[in-house]
Amino acid sequence: MLATFIISAIFWLNQDVEASPTAQENTISEEQQKAYEERRRLRREYFARQQRIRHINSTRPKRLDEPLREENLSDEEARDVESVMQVYYPGVVVVIGPVIDGCLCEDGPACDSQVWVTAQQSATNPALLLSRIDDNWTVGPVQTWWQNYDQLLARYNDPPGDTASDRTSFRNEMSQRLELMLEQFPACEIETTAAAD
């Protein structure tokens, strides 16, 4: 899963929030009030983070069969799709799925269609979700992010090193990089504009 590398939040973040100290008149100090507010802030951040992780996880590329684009791939588009796949899987035969109308907003406003393409290999059948962006078939931002994430996660799960200390050090480094990747997940243009405002 997406968040397997993430260390669980501090245990008390999951506990019920205690009654507001403002209700405990004359018995709460300013220091306790600040501690309470900090605890509430951390809880908000924790749950917002979990919601973001769930959203990112929901965008993992997969085959979709609807909504179908009104027109299926033209011969020229099919050749373009095959050319893109040859960059990632040279010499393989590809199976092109149905063309889906529309894209995730994270793939940008110029993306209008997507298609799931499987590379027929002897050992595995890897696949990519290709996006039609500015009238060109390519690997879109979300698929690219997931490729990079999965590669990094694979390294985290199979750390090099002769000692436990070496492996722990490597995993700590990978955890930081995975954490950074979460922050760099493609944003919808609308969200970016709203954030700027």
Summary of the structure (lengths in Angstrom):
residues: 197
radius of gyration: 22.8
end to end distance: 33.7
largest distance: 77.9
contacts: 481
relative contact order: 0.11
helix: 50%
strand: 16%
